[in-house]
Amino acid sequence: RWRRRRAGDVPRVVAFNKCEDGRDVSGADREVAARHADVGPLLVSATHGDGLPDLLDALRGFGAAANSAHDDGDAAPAVRVALVGRPNAGKSTLLNALARSAAATTAREAGVTRDAVEAR
């Protein structure tokens, strides 16, 4: 499964990529996502920009919550994002869309981005 187990108090948003042209997600996947996510499921298309404003709003909300919980005078904690999914699910394209840069190499064939990529 795309999500094996819940790990602590880490906030989660579930977004299904490649949902352009009216493409939808199965009811079962939506059900599992709704059970395990704090936000979502969101339908996005990184290639076309569909749903990205909602995803960015959710991530900003997590950042605001982290900043309000942080009050010891040090720098606010960074919000870390993990993009997980099956091969050729559009994770690198989604990263590039969120980062607004070409942080990860993308191609039509699966397996082009094999190493961890960091973007800010």
Phi and psi in degrees as GROMACS dihedral restraints (atoms count N, CA, C in turn):
[ dihedral_restraints ]
;  ai    aj    ak    al  type     phi  dphi    fc
    3     4     5     6     1   -69.6    20    10
    4     5     6     7     1   -18.8    20    10
    6     7     8     9     1  -138.4    20    10
    7     8     9    10     1   111.4    20    10
    9    10    11    12     1   -84.8    20    10
   10    11    12    13     1   -48.0    20    10
   12    13    14    15     1  -156.8    20    10
   13    14    15    16     1   158.3    20    10
   15    16    17    18     1   -82.5    20    10
   16    17    18    19     1   135.7    20    10
   18    19    20    21     1  -120.5    20    10
   19    20    21    22     1    94.7    20    10
   21    22    23    24     1    65.5    20    10
   22    23    24    25     1  -149.6    20    10
   24    25    26    27     1   -97.3    20    10
   25    26    27    28     1    26.2    20    10
   27    28    29    30     1   -73.6    20    10
   28    29    30    31     1   121.8    20    10
   30    31    32    33     1   -69.1    20    10
   31    32    33    34     1   145.5    20    10
   33    34    35    36     1  -131.8    20    10
   34    35    36    37     1   138.8    20    10
   36    37    38    39     1  -120.7    20    10
   37    38    39    40     1   136.1    20    10
   39    40    41    42     1  -110.6    20    10
   40    41    42    43     1   123.9    20    10
   42    43    44    45     1  -128.1    20    10
   43    44    45    46     1   131.9    20    10
   45    46    47    48     1   -99.1    20    10
   46    47    48    49     1   120.1    20    10
   48    49    50    51     1   -88.8    20    10
   49    50    51    52     1   169.2    20    10
   51    52    53    54     1    64.4    20    10
   52    53    54    55     1    38.6    20    10
   54    55    56    57     1  -104.5    20    10
   55    56    57    58     1    39.5    20    10
   57    58    59    60     1   -83.1    20    10
   58    59    60    61     1   166.3    20    10
   60    61    62    63     1    56.8    20    10
   61    62    63    64     1    38.1    20    10
   63    64    65    66     1    76.5    20    10
   64    65    66    67     1     7.6    20    10
   66    67    68    69     1   -62.4    20    10
   67    68    69    70     1   141.7    20    10
   69    70    71    72     1  -125.2    20    10
   70    71    72    73     1   175.4    20    10
   72    73    74    75     1  -113.9    20    10
   73    74    75    76     1   147.7    20    10
   75    76    77    78     1   -62.5    20    10
   76    77    78    79     1   152.6    20    10
   78    79    80    81     1   -59.0    20    10
   79    80    81    82     1   -37.3    20    10
   81    82    83    84     1   -65.1    20    10
   82    83    84    85     1   -43.4    20    10
   84    85    86    87     1   -64.7    20    10
   85    86    87    88     1   -40.2    20    10
   87    88    89    90     1   -61.8    20    10
   88    89    90    91     1   -41.5    20    10
   90    91    92    93     1   -62.6    20    10
   91    92    93    94     1   -48.2    20    10
   93    94    95    96     1   -62.8    20    10
   94    95    96    97     1   -42.8    20    10
   96    97    98    99     1   -62.4    20    10
   97    98    99   100     1   -43.9    20    10
   99   100   101   102     1   -63.9    20    10
  100   101   102   103     1   -34.3    20    10
  102   103   104   105     1   -69.0    20    10
  103   104   105   106     1   -34.6    20    10
  105   106   107   108     1  -105.6    20    10
  106   107   108   109     1    -6.8    20    10
  108   109   110   111     1  -106.0    20    10
  109   110   111   112     1   147.3    20    10
  111   112   113   114     1   -80.7    20    10
  112   113   114   115     1   -29.9    20    10
  114   115   116   117     1  -134.9    20    10
  115   116   117   118     1   134.6    20    10
  117   118   119   120     1   117.5    20    10
  118   119   120   121     1  -176.3    20    10
  120   121   122   123     1   -77.9    20    10
  121   122   123   124     1   141.6    20    10
  123   124   125   126     1  -107.4    20    10
  124   125   126   127     1   139.4    20    10
  126   127   128   129     1  -100.1    20    10
  127   128   129   130     1   122.1    20    10
  129   130   131   132     1  -131.1    20    10
  130   131   132   133     1   161.0    20    10
  132   133   134   135     1  -134.3    20    10
  133   134   135   136     1   102.6    20    10
  135   136   137   138     1   -62.1    20    10
  136   137   138   139     1   -36.1    20    10
  138   139   140   141     1   -64.9    20    10
  139   140   141   142     1   -41.1    20    10
  141   142   143   144     1  -100.5    20    10
  142   143   144   145     1    -9.3    20    10
  144   145   146   147     1    84.1    20    10
  145   146   147   148     1     2.8    20    10
  147   148   149   150     1   -68.0    20    10
  148   149   150   151     1   131.3    20    10
  150   151   152   153     1    78.8    20    10
  151   152   153   154     1    -8.6    20    10
  153   154   155   156     1   -63.6    20    10
  154   155   156   157     1   -38.1    20    10
  156   157   158   159     1   -58.6    20    10
  157   158   159   160     1   -39.6    20    10
  159   160   161   162     1   -65.9    20    10
  160   161   162   163     1   -41.0    20    10
  162   163   164   165     1   -64.7    20    10
  163   164   165   166     1   -44.8    20    10
  165   166   167   168     1   -63.3    20    10
  166   167   168   169     1   -39.4    20    10
  168   169   170   171     1   -60.7    20    10
  169   170   171   172     1   -42.1    20    10
  171   172   173   174     1   -63.4    20    10
  172   173   174   175     1   -43.9    20    10
  174   175   176   177     1   -65.8    20    10
  175   176   177   178     1   -39.6    20    10
  177   178   179   180     1   -63.0    20    10
  178   179   180   181     1   -37.4    20    10
  180   181   182   183     1   -61.6    20    10
  181   182   183   184     1   -40.5    20    10
  183   184   185   186     1   -64.3    20    10
  184   185   186   187     1   -39.8    20    10
  186   187   188   189     1   -64.0    20    10
  187   188   189   190     1   -42.2    20    10
  189   190   191   192     1   -63.7    20    10
  190   191   192   193     1   -40.7    20    10
  192   193   194   195     1   -65.1    20    10
  193   194   195   196     1   -39.9    20    10
  195   196   197   198     1   -65.4    20    10
  196   197   198   199     1   -40.0    20    10
  198   199   200   201     1   -67.9    20    10
  199   200   201   202     1   -38.6    20    10
  201   202   203   204     1   -71.1    20    10
  202   203   204   205     1   -28.4    20    10
  204   205   206   207     1   -79.8    20    10
  205   206   207   208     1   -13.3    20    10
  207   208   209   210     1  -100.2    20    10
  208   209   210   211     1   113.4    20    10
  210   211   212   213     1  -139.7    20    10
  211   212   213   214     1    27.7    20    10
  213   214   215   216     1   -95.5    20    10
  214   215   216   217     1     9.3    20    10
  216   217   218   219     1    88.9    20    10
  217   218   219   220     1   -15.5    20    10
  219   220   221   222     1   -78.9    20    10
  220   221   222   223     1   175.7    20    10
  222   223   224   225     1   -60.7    20    10
  223   224   225   226     1   145.0    20    10
  225   226   227   228     1   -64.8    20    10
  226   227   228   229     1   145.6    20    10
  228   229   230   231     1   -68.0    20    10
  229   230   231   232     1   146.0    20    10
  231   232   233   234     1   -76.3    20    10
  232   233   234   235     1   148.3    20    10
  234   235   236   237     1   -89.1    20    10
  235   236   237   238     1   123.1    20    10
  237   238   239   240     1  -100.2    20    10
  238   239   240   241     1   139.2    20    10
  240   241   242   243     1  -122.9    20    10
  241   242   243   244     1   131.0    20    10
  243   244   245   246     1  -113.3    20    10
  244   245   246   247     1   125.5    20    10
  246   247   248   249     1  -100.3    20    10
  247   248   249   250     1   116.2    20    10
  249   250   251   252     1  -123.9    20    10
  250   251   252   253     1   150.1    20    10
  252   253   254   255     1   167.7    20    10
  253   254   255   256     1   176.6    20    10
  255   256   257   258     1   -67.7    20    10
  256   257   258   259     1   162.7    20    10
  258   259   260   261     1   -58.2    20    10
  259   260   261   262     1   141.6    20    10
  261   262   263   264     1    62.1    20    10
  262   263   264   265     1    32.6    20    10
  264   265   266   267     1   -91.8    20    10
  265   266   267   268     1    -3.2    20    10
  267   268   269   270     1    93.2    20    10
  268   269   270   271     1    21.0    20    10
  270   271   272   273     1   -62.3    20    10
  271   272   273   274     1   -44.7    20    10
  273   274   275   276     1   -67.9    20    10
  274   275   276   277     1   -39.6    20    10
  276   277   278   279     1   -64.0    20    10
  277   278   279   280     1   -39.8    20    10
  279   280   281   282     1   -65.3    20    10
  280   281   282   283     1   -42.4    20    10
  282   283   284   285     1   -59.0    20    10
  283   284   285   286     1   -46.3    20    10
  285   286   287   288     1   -62.4    20    10
  286   287   288   289     1   -38.9    20    10
  288   289   290   291     1   -67.2    20    10
  289   290   291   292     1   -41.7    20    10
  291   292   293   294     1   -68.6    20    10
  292   293   294   295     1   -39.2    20    10
  294   295   296   297     1   -81.8    20    10
  295   296   297   298     1   -13.1    20    10
  297   298   299   300     1    55.9    20    10
  298   299   300   301     1    39.6    20    10
  300   301   302   303     1  -157.5    20    10
  301   302   303   304     1   172.0    20    10
  303   304   305   306     1   -92.3    20    10
  304   305   306   307     1    65.0    20    10
  306   307   308   309     1   -70.1    20    10
  307   308   309   310     1   -32.5    20    10
  309   310   311   312     1  -124.1    20    10
  310   311   312   313     1   144.6    20    10
  312   313   314   315     1   -74.7    20    10
  313   314   315   316     1   137.7    20    10
  315   316   317   318     1  -128.1    20    10
  316   317   318   319     1   153.2    20    10
  318   319   320   321     1  -159.6    20    10
  319   320   321   322     1   166.6    20    10
  321   322   323   324     1   -67.0    20    10
  322   323   324   325     1   -34.5    20    10
  324   325   326   327     1   -81.3    20    10
  325   326   327   328     1   150.0    20    10
  327   328   329   330     1   -72.1    20    10
  328   329   330   331     1   154.1    20    10
  330   331   332   333     1    88.3    20    10
  331   332   333   334     1    11.8    20    10
  333   334   335   336     1   -72.3    20    10
  334   335   336   337     1   -44.0    20    10
  336   337   338   339     1   -95.2    20    10
  337   338   339   340     1   105.7    20    10
  339   340   341   342     1  -108.9    20    10
  340   341   342   343     1   -22.5    20    10
  342   343   344   345     1  -100.4    20    10
  343   344   345   346     1   159.9    20    10
  345   346   347   348     1   -63.7    20    10
  346   347   348   349     1   139.4    20    10
  348   349   350   351     1  -121.8    20    10
  349   350   351   352     1   135.2    20    10
  351   352   353   354     1  -114.5    20    10
  352   353   354   355     1   135.4    20    10
  354   355   356   357     1  -140.6    20    10
  355   356   357   358     1   153.7    20    10
